[in-house]
Amino acid sequence: MSDSEDLADLRTGANYQFGSGAGRALFPPDEPVTIRRSSGGRPRQVIAGDVDDTPGSSEGDRIVTYGTDGRVTLGELGARRIREAFADPAHRVVVGEESEPFVRDGRNAFAKFVTAADDGIRPGDEVLVVDGDDALFAAGRAELSGAEALAFDSGVAVKVRHGIADGGE
């Protein structure tokens, strides 16, 4: 498959996973991307821009990683693009300010600190962890539904995959 065919498939998958418009938000048609592939030729990572793929070269800005299950996990750039493309509360788990330094450092977001969450979140969904002002702290996998994250007083609400450093908002 060519990169353009793979990008069309990735856009379709992103629209299915996140909702209509996610594919164009993650992979704008006018932006060059680099698709890194597995040894079998399957897309593995999508990086913004034309990136040198030689060993030891810079990583670039990872938009997503494409899993063997057909779903994507968000890199920092992908999380920012989803946040911009979908209005609050879509795909978001809101935590209190006491969690900010820990979540930004890549630690999990616990249910007792959740102050709001998208009702549509299901366990296993890729979500954004934000504060009440929609500042992005992290991206990760929901361990609880949105309603459970609000109702529970203990347990991990979001298994953080990627904390997002302060600044760059």
Biotite code that builds the C-alpha atoms (Angstrom):
import biotite.structure as struc

atoms = struc.array([
    struc.Atom([0.000, 0.000, 0.000], chain_id="A", res_id=1, res_name="MET", atom_name="CA", element="C"),
    struc.Atom([1.120, 3.528, -0.643], chain_id="A", res_id=2, res_name="SER", atom_name="CA", element="C"),
    struc.Atom([1.411, 6.187, 2.037], chain_id="A", res_id=3, res_name="ASP", atom_name="CA", element="C"),
    struc.Atom([-1.628, 8.014, 0.627], chain_id="A", res_id=4, res_name="SER", atom_name="CA", element="C"),
    struc.Atom([-3.746, 4.837, 0.800], chain_id="A", res_id=5, res_name="GLU", atom_name="CA", element="C"),
    struc.Atom([-2.538, 4.166, 4.336], chain_id="A", res_id=6, res_name="ASP", atom_name="CA", element="C"),
    struc.Atom([-3.327, 7.756, 5.364], chain_id="A", res_id=7, res_name="LEU", atom_name="CA", element="C"),
    struc.Atom([-6.851, 7.410, 3.955], chain_id="A", res_id=8, res_name="ALA", atom_name="CA", element="C"),
    struc.Atom([-7.294, 4.227, 6.000], chain_id="A", res_id=9, res_name="ASP", atom_name="CA", element="C"),
    struc.Atom([-5.819, 5.879, 9.111], chain_id="A", res_id=10, res_name="LEU", atom_name="CA", element="C"),
    struc.Atom([-8.208, 8.833, 8.710], chain_id="A", res_id=11, res_name="ARG", atom_name="CA", element="C"),
    struc.Atom([-11.160, 6.444, 8.441], chain_id="A", res_id=12, res_name="THR", atom_name="CA", element="C"),
    struc.Atom([-10.014, 4.562, 11.547], chain_id="A", res_id=13, res_name="GLY", atom_name="CA", element="C"),
    struc.Atom([-9.542, 7.801, 13.496], chain_id="A", res_id=14, res_name="ALA", atom_name="CA", element="C"),
    struc.Atom([-13.048, 8.943, 12.509], chain_id="A", res_id=15, res_name="ASN", atom_name="CA", element="C"),
    struc.Atom([-14.411, 5.632, 13.792], chain_id="A", res_id=16, res_name="TYR", atom_name="CA", element="C"),
    struc.Atom([-12.405, 5.783, 17.031], chain_id="A", res_id=17, res_name="GLN", atom_name="CA", element="C"),
    struc.Atom([-12.875, 9.469, 17.934], chain_id="A", res_id=18, res_name="PHE", atom_name="CA", element="C"),
    struc.Atom([-15.755, 10.695, 15.778], chain_id="A", res_id=19, res_name="GLY", atom_name="CA", element="C"),
    struc.Atom([-16.287, 12.492, 12.503], chain_id="A", res_id=20, res_name="SER", atom_name="CA", element="C"),
    struc.Atom([-13.528, 14.961, 11.715], chain_id="A", res_id=21, res_name="GLY", atom_name="CA", element="C"),
    struc.Atom([-10.818, 13.266, 13.777], chain_id="A", res_id=22, res_name="ALA", atom_name="CA", element="C"),
    struc.Atom([-9.038, 11.871, 10.723], chain_id="A", res_id=23, res_name="GLY", atom_name="CA", element="C"),
    struc.Atom([-8.628, 15.292, 9.107], chain_id="A", res_id=24, res_name="ARG", atom_name="CA", element="C"),
    struc.Atom([-7.658, 16.841, 12.457], chain_id="A", res_id=25, res_name="ALA", atom_name="CA", element="C"),
    struc.Atom([-4.944, 14.259, 13.128], chain_id="A", res_id=26, res_name="LEU", atom_name="CA", element="C"),
    struc.Atom([-3.690, 13.996, 9.551], chain_id="A", res_id=27, res_name="PHE", atom_name="CA", element="C"),
    struc.Atom([-4.433, 17.240, 7.660], chain_id="A", res_id=28, res_name="PRO", atom_name="CA", element="C"),
    struc.Atom([-4.332, 16.620, 3.896], chain_id="A", res_id=29, res_name="PRO", atom_name="CA", element="C"),
    struc.Atom([-1.903, 19.487, 3.269], chain_id="A", res_id=30, res_name="ASP", atom_name="CA", element="C"),
    struc.Atom([0.663, 18.393, 5.870], chain_id="A", res_id=31, res_name="GLU", atom_name="CA", element="C"),
    struc.Atom([3.493, 16.040, 4.994], chain_id="A", res_id=32, res_name="PRO", atom_name="CA", element="C"),
    struc.Atom([3.867, 13.058, 7.319], chain_id="A", res_id=33, res_name="VAL", atom_name="CA", element="C"),
    struc.Atom([6.305, 10.212, 7.701], chain_id="A", res_id=34, res_name="THR", atom_name="CA", element="C"),
    struc.Atom([4.841, 6.756, 8.197], chain_id="A", res_id=35, res_name="ILE", atom_name="CA", element="C"),
    struc.Atom([7.167, 4.400, 10.019], chain_id="A", res_id=36, res_name="ARG", atom_name="CA", element="C"),
    struc.Atom([6.361, 0.790, 9.292], chain_id="A", res_id=37, res_name="ARG", atom_name="CA", element="C"),
    struc.Atom([6.739, -2.542, 11.038], chain_id="A", res_id=38, res_name="SER", atom_name="CA", element="C"),
    struc.Atom([9.003, -5.168, 9.495], chain_id="A", res_id=39, res_name="SER", atom_name="CA", element="C"),
    struc.Atom([5.901, -6.568, 7.780], chain_id="A", res_id=40, res_name="GLY", atom_name="CA", element="C"),
    struc.Atom([5.121, -3.216, 6.156], chain_id="A", res_id=41, res_name="GLY", atom_name="CA", element="C"),
    struc.Atom([2.155, -2.285, 8.371], chain_id="A", res_id=42, res_name="ARG", atom_name="CA", element="C"),
    struc.Atom([1.970, 1.376, 9.471], chain_id="A", res_id=43, res_name="PRO", atom_name="CA", element="C"),
    struc.Atom([3.326, 1.668, 13.012], chain_id="A", res_id=44, res_name="ARG", atom_name="CA", element="C"),
    struc.Atom([3.887, 5.365, 13.766], chain_id="A", res_id=45, res_name="GLN", atom_name="CA", element="C"),
    struc.Atom([2.817, 8.544, 12.026], chain_id="A", res_id=46, res_name="VAL", atom_name="CA", element="C"),
    struc.Atom([5.218, 11.451, 12.489], chain_id="A", res_id=47, res_name="ILE", atom_name="CA", element="C"),
    struc.Atom([4.509, 15.075, 11.485], chain_id="A", res_id=48, res_name="ALA", atom_name="CA", element="C"),
    struc.Atom([6.684, 16.306, 8.643], chain_id="A", res_id=49, res_name="GLY", atom_name="CA", element="C"),
    struc.Atom([9.346, 14.609, 6.577], chain_id="A", res_id=50, res_name="ASP", atom_name="CA", element="C"),
    struc.Atom([11.609, 12.864, 9.067], chain_id="A", res_id=51, res_name="VAL", atom_name="CA", element="C"),
    struc.Atom([14.937, 11.213, 8.383], chain_id="A", res_id=52, res_name="ASP", atom_name="CA", element="C"),
    struc.Atom([14.425, 7.518, 9.214], chain_id="A", res_id=53, res_name="ASP", atom_name="CA", element="C"),
    struc.Atom([18.092, 6.649, 9.646], chain_id="A", res_id=54, res_name="THR", atom_name="CA", element="C"),
    struc.Atom([19.027, 5.214, 13.056], chain_id="A", res_id=55, res_name="PRO", atom_name="CA", element="C"),
    struc.Atom([19.920, 7.936, 15.526], chain_id="A", res_id=56, res_name="GLY", atom_name="CA", element="C"),
    struc.Atom([17.986, 10.661, 13.704], chain_id="A", res_id=57, res_name="SER", atom_name="CA", element="C"),
    struc.Atom([15.615, 12.947, 15.569], chain_id="A", res_id=58, res_name="SER", atom_name="CA", element="C"),
    struc.Atom([12.201, 11.565, 16.461], chain_id="A", res_id=59, res_name="GLU", atom_name="CA", element="C"),
    struc.Atom([10.066, 14.419, 15.147], chain_id="A", res_id=60, res_name="GLY", atom_name="CA", element="C"),
    struc.Atom([6.559, 15.019, 16.507], chain_id="A", res_id=61, res_name="ASP", atom_name="CA", element="C"),
    struc.Atom([4.707, 11.723, 16.820], chain_id="A", res_id=62, res_name="ARG", atom_name="CA", element="C"),
    struc.Atom([1.054, 12.160, 15.994], chain_id="A", res_id=63, res_name="ILE", atom_name="CA", element="C"),
    struc.Atom([-0.083, 8.601, 16.677], chain_id="A", res_id=64, res_name="VAL", atom_name="CA", element="C"),
    struc.Atom([1.047, 5.027, 17.001], chain_id="A", res_id=65, res_name="THR", atom_name="CA", element="C"),
    struc.Atom([-1.102, 2.521, 15.145], chain_id="A", res_id=66, res_name="TYR", atom_name="CA", element="C"),
    struc.Atom([-1.786, -0.616, 17.178], chain_id="A", res_id=67, res_name="GLY", atom_name="CA", element="C"),
    struc.Atom([-2.282, -4.163, 15.995], chain_id="A", res_id=68, res_name="THR", atom_name="CA", element="C"),
    struc.Atom([-5.906, -3.852, 17.147], chain_id="A", res_id=69, res_name="ASP", atom_name="CA", element="C"),
    struc.Atom([-6.561, -1.147, 14.525], chain_id="A", res_id=70, res_name="GLY", atom_name="CA", element="C"),
    struc.Atom([-6.798, 1.682, 17.051], chain_id="A", res_id=71, res_name="ARG", atom_name="CA", element="C"),
    struc.Atom([-4.407, 4.576, 17.486], chain_id="A", res_id=72, res_name="VAL", atom_name="CA", element="C"),
    struc.Atom([-2.708, 5.823, 20.614], chain_id="A", res_id=73, res_name="THR", atom_name="CA", element="C"),
    struc.Atom([-2.041, 9.534, 20.749], chain_id="A", res_id=74, res_name="LEU", atom_name="CA", element="C"),
    struc.Atom([1.319, 11.223, 20.918], chain_id="A", res_id=75, res_name="GLY", atom_name="CA", element="C"),
    struc.Atom([1.544, 14.744, 22.321], chain_id="A", res_id=76, res_name="GLU", atom_name="CA", element="C"),
    struc.Atom([0.828, 16.348, 18.947], chain_id="A", res_id=77, res_name="LEU", atom_name="CA", element="C"),
    struc.Atom([-2.105, 14.001, 18.320], chain_id="A", res_id=78, res_name="GLY", atom_name="CA", element="C"),
    struc.Atom([-3.564, 14.793, 21.759], chain_id="A", res_id=79, res_name="ALA", atom_name="CA", element="C"),
    struc.Atom([-3.325, 18.530, 21.064], chain_id="A", res_id=80, res_name="ARG", atom_name="CA", element="C"),
    struc.Atom([-5.044, 18.074, 17.713], chain_id="A", res_id=81, res_name="ARG", atom_name="CA", element="C"),
    struc.Atom([-7.911, 16.052, 19.217], chain_id="A", res_id=82, res_name="ILE", atom_name="CA", element="C"),
    struc.Atom([-8.344, 18.683, 21.940], chain_id="A", res_id=83, res_name="ARG", atom_name="CA", element="C"),
    struc.Atom([-8.576, 21.418, 19.292], chain_id="A", res_id=84, res_name="GLU", atom_name="CA", element="C"),
    struc.Atom([-10.922, 19.425, 17.025], chain_id="A", res_id=85, res_name="ALA", atom_name="CA", element="C"),
    struc.Atom([-13.495, 18.427, 19.671], chain_id="A", res_id=86, res_name="PHE", atom_name="CA", element="C"),
    struc.Atom([-15.213, 20.775, 22.094], chain_id="A", res_id=87, res_name="ALA", atom_name="CA", element="C"),
    struc.Atom([-15.055, 20.154, 25.822], chain_id="A", res_id=88, res_name="ASP", atom_name="CA", element="C"),
    struc.Atom([-16.046, 17.591, 27.265], chain_id="A", res_id=89, res_name="PRO", atom_name="CA", element="C"),
    struc.Atom([-15.432, 15.191, 24.346], chain_id="A", res_id=90, res_name="ALA", atom_name="CA", element="C"),
    struc.Atom([-12.666, 12.636, 25.011], chain_id="A", res_id=91, res_name="HIS", atom_name="CA", element="C"),
    struc.Atom([-11.674, 14.409, 28.235], chain_id="A", res_id=92, res_name="ARG", atom_name="CA", element="C"),
    struc.Atom([-11.192, 13.473, 31.859], chain_id="A", res_id=93, res_name="VAL", atom_name="CA", element="C"),
    struc.Atom([-10.875, 16.563, 34.038], chain_id="A", res_id=94, res_name="VAL", atom_name="CA", element="C"),
    struc.Atom([-8.710, 16.322, 37.157], chain_id="A", res_id=95, res_name="VAL", atom_name="CA", element="C"),
    struc.Atom([-8.116, 18.800, 39.973], chain_id="A", res_id=96, res_name="GLY", atom_name="CA", element="C"),
    struc.Atom([-5.011, 20.961, 40.158], chain_id="A", res_id=97, res_name="GLU", atom_name="CA", element="C"),
    struc.Atom([-3.478, 18.776, 42.888], chain_id="A", res_id=98, res_name="GLU", atom_name="CA", element="C"),
    struc.Atom([-3.003, 16.064, 40.238], chain_id="A", res_id=99, res_name="SER", atom_name="CA", element="C"),
    struc.Atom([-1.342, 18.292, 37.657], chain_id="A", res_id=100, res_name="GLU", atom_name="CA", element="C"),
    struc.Atom([2.350, 17.793, 38.497], chain_id="A", res_id=101, res_name="PRO", atom_name="CA", element="C"),
    struc.Atom([1.953, 14.027, 38.817], chain_id="A", res_id=102, res_name="PHE", atom_name="CA", element="C"),
    struc.Atom([-0.070, 13.548, 35.638], chain_id="A", res_id=103, res_name="VAL", atom_name="CA", element="C"),
    struc.Atom([2.224, 15.844, 33.621], chain_id="A", res_id=104, res_name="ARG", atom_name="CA", element="C"),
    struc.Atom([5.089, 13.669, 34.866], chain_id="A", res_id=105, res_name="ASP", atom_name="CA", element="C"),
    struc.Atom([3.400, 10.631, 33.304], chain_id="A", res_id=106, res_name="GLY", atom_name="CA", element="C"),
    struc.Atom([1.779, 9.175, 36.408], chain_id="A", res_id=107, res_name="ARG", atom_name="CA", element="C"),
    struc.Atom([-1.736, 7.762, 36.287], chain_id="A", res_id=108, res_name="ASN", atom_name="CA", element="C"),
    struc.Atom([-4.829, 9.880, 36.968], chain_id="A", res_id=109, res_name="ALA", atom_name="CA", element="C"),
    struc.Atom([-6.808, 8.536, 39.922], chain_id="A", res_id=110, res_name="PHE", atom_name="CA", element="C"),
    struc.Atom([-10.602, 8.551, 40.192], chain_id="A", res_id=111, res_name="ALA", atom_name="CA", element="C"),
    struc.Atom([-10.635, 10.452, 43.489], chain_id="A", res_id=112, res_name="LYS", atom_name="CA", element="C"),
    struc.Atom([-9.194, 13.515, 41.699], chain_id="A", res_id=113, res_name="PHE", atom_name="CA", element="C"),
    struc.Atom([-11.586, 13.420, 38.708], chain_id="A", res_id=114, res_name="VAL", atom_name="CA", element="C"),
    struc.Atom([-13.941, 16.413, 38.714], chain_id="A", res_id=115, res_name="THR", atom_name="CA", element="C"),
    struc.Atom([-15.628, 15.833, 35.320], chain_id="A", res_id=116, res_name="ALA", atom_name="CA", element="C"),
    struc.Atom([-15.538, 13.349, 32.460], chain_id="A", res_id=117, res_name="ALA", atom_name="CA", element="C"),
    struc.Atom([-17.123, 12.779, 29.077], chain_id="A", res_id=118, res_name="ASP", atom_name="CA", element="C"),
    struc.Atom([-20.160, 10.484, 29.534], chain_id="A", res_id=119, res_name="ASP", atom_name="CA", element="C"),
    struc.Atom([-19.214, 8.701, 26.316], chain_id="A", res_id=120, res_name="GLY", atom_name="CA", element="C"),
    struc.Atom([-15.873, 7.424, 27.617], chain_id="A", res_id=121, res_name="ILE", atom_name="CA", element="C"),
    struc.Atom([-15.642, 3.639, 27.863], chain_id="A", res_id=122, res_name="ARG", atom_name="CA", element="C"),
    struc.Atom([-12.855, 1.600, 29.438], chain_id="A", res_id=123, res_name="PRO", atom_name="CA", element="C"),
    struc.Atom([-10.066, 1.204, 26.897], chain_id="A", res_id=124, res_name="GLY", atom_name="CA", element="C"),
    struc.Atom([-10.779, 4.478, 25.086], chain_id="A", res_id=125, res_name="ASP", atom_name="CA", element="C"),
    struc.Atom([-7.932, 6.856, 24.288], chain_id="A", res_id=126, res_name="GLU", atom_name="CA", element="C"),
    struc.Atom([-8.580, 10.017, 26.334], chain_id="A", res_id=127, res_name="VAL", atom_name="CA", element="C"),
    struc.Atom([-7.122, 13.401, 27.204], chain_id="A", res_id=128, res_name="LEU", atom_name="CA", element="C"),
    struc.Atom([-6.443, 14.403, 30.801], chain_id="A", res_id=129, res_name="VAL", atom_name="CA", element="C"),
    struc.Atom([-7.099, 18.119, 31.278], chain_id="A", res_id=130, res_name="VAL", atom_name="CA", element="C"),
    struc.Atom([-7.854, 20.651, 34.002], chain_id="A", res_id=131, res_name="ASP", atom_name="CA", element="C"),
    struc.Atom([-11.006, 22.745, 34.362], chain_id="A", res_id=132, res_name="GLY", atom_name="CA", element="C"),
    struc.Atom([-9.607, 25.304, 31.881], chain_id="A", res_id=133, res_name="ASP", atom_name="CA", element="C"),
    struc.Atom([-8.942, 22.559, 29.280], chain_id="A", res_id=134, res_name="ASP", atom_name="CA", element="C"),
    struc.Atom([-5.147, 22.748, 29.699], chain_id="A", res_id=135, res_name="ALA", atom_name="CA", element="C"),
    struc.Atom([-3.759, 19.443, 28.465], chain_id="A", res_id=136, res_name="LEU", atom_name="CA", element="C"),
    struc.Atom([-1.850, 17.372, 31.050], chain_id="A", res_id=137, res_name="PHE", atom_name="CA", element="C"),
    struc.Atom([-1.634, 13.953, 29.406], chain_id="A", res_id=138, res_name="ALA", atom_name="CA", element="C"),
    struc.Atom([-2.979, 11.363, 27.000], chain_id="A", res_id=139, res_name="ALA", atom_name="CA", element="C"),
    struc.Atom([-3.742, 7.814, 27.999], chain_id="A", res_id=140, res_name="GLY", atom_name="CA", element="C"),
    struc.Atom([-6.144, 4.890, 28.170], chain_id="A", res_id=141, res_name="ARG", atom_name="CA", element="C"),
    struc.Atom([-9.341, 5.118, 30.203], chain_id="A", res_id=142, res_name="ALA", atom_name="CA", element="C"),
    struc.Atom([-9.551, 2.370, 32.811], chain_id="A", res_id=143, res_name="GLU", atom_name="CA", element="C"),
    struc.Atom([-13.069, 3.398, 33.859], chain_id="A", res_id=144, res_name="LEU", atom_name="CA", element="C"),
    struc.Atom([-16.082, 4.766, 32.022], chain_id="A", res_id=145, res_name="SER", atom_name="CA", element="C"),
    struc.Atom([-16.692, 8.501, 32.333], chain_id="A", res_id=146, res_name="GLY", atom_name="CA", element="C"),
    struc.Atom([-19.487, 7.919, 34.854], chain_id="A", res_id=147, res_name="ALA", atom_name="CA", element="C"),
    struc.Atom([-17.375, 5.494, 36.900], chain_id="A", res_id=148, res_name="GLU", atom_name="CA", element="C"),
    struc.Atom([-14.407, 7.897, 36.947], chain_id="A", res_id=149, res_name="ALA", atom_name="CA", element="C"),
    struc.Atom([-16.689, 10.480, 38.549], chain_id="A", res_id=150, res_name="LEU", atom_name="CA", element="C"),
    struc.Atom([-18.429, 8.083, 40.934], chain_id="A", res_id=151, res_name="ALA", atom_name="CA", element="C"),
    struc.Atom([-15.481, 6.088, 42.284], chain_id="A", res_id=152, res_name="PHE", atom_name="CA", element="C"),
    struc.Atom([-13.304, 7.332, 45.137], chain_id="A", res_id=153, res_name="ASP", atom_name="CA", element="C"),
    struc.Atom([-10.388, 5.021, 44.439], chain_id="A", res_id=154, res_name="SER", atom_name="CA", element="C"),
    struc.Atom([-8.608, 3.344, 41.585], chain_id="A", res_id=155, res_name="GLY", atom_name="CA", element="C"),
    struc.Atom([-6.948, 4.436, 38.380], chain_id="A", res_id=156, res_name="VAL", atom_name="CA", element="C"),
    struc.Atom([-9.253, 6.405, 36.069], chain_id="A", res_id=157, res_name="ALA", atom_name="CA", element="C"),
    struc.Atom([-6.693, 6.912, 33.279], chain_id="A", res_id=158, res_name="VAL", atom_name="CA", element="C"),
    struc.Atom([-3.541, 4.944, 32.674], chain_id="A", res_id=159, res_name="LYS", atom_name="CA", element="C"),
    struc.Atom([-1.345, 7.773, 31.448], chain_id="A", res_id=160, res_name="VAL", atom_name="CA", element="C"),
    struc.Atom([0.764, 6.865, 28.479], chain_id="A", res_id=161, res_name="ARG", atom_name="CA", element="C"),
    struc.Atom([2.263, 10.276, 27.827], chain_id="A", res_id=162, res_name="HIS", atom_name="CA", element="C"),
    struc.Atom([2.518, 13.216, 30.241], chain_id="A", res_id=163, res_name="GLY", atom_name="CA", element="C"),
    struc.Atom([2.688, 16.632, 28.590], chain_id="A", res_id=164, res_name="ILE", atom_name="CA", element="C"),
    struc.Atom([5.160, 19.118, 29.984], chain_id="A", res_id=165, res_name="ALA", atom_name="CA", element="C"),
    struc.Atom([4.046, 22.541, 31.126], chain_id="A", res_id=166, res_name="ASP", atom_name="CA", element="C"),
    struc.Atom([4.291, 25.313, 28.559], chain_id="A", res_id=167, res_name="GLY", atom_name="CA", element="C"),
    struc.Atom([3.542, 24.810, 24.862], chain_id="A", res_id=168, res_name="GLY", atom_name="CA", element="C"),
    struc.Atom([-0.228, 25.167, 25.415], chain_id="A", res_id=169, res_name="GLU", atom_name="CA", element="C"),
])
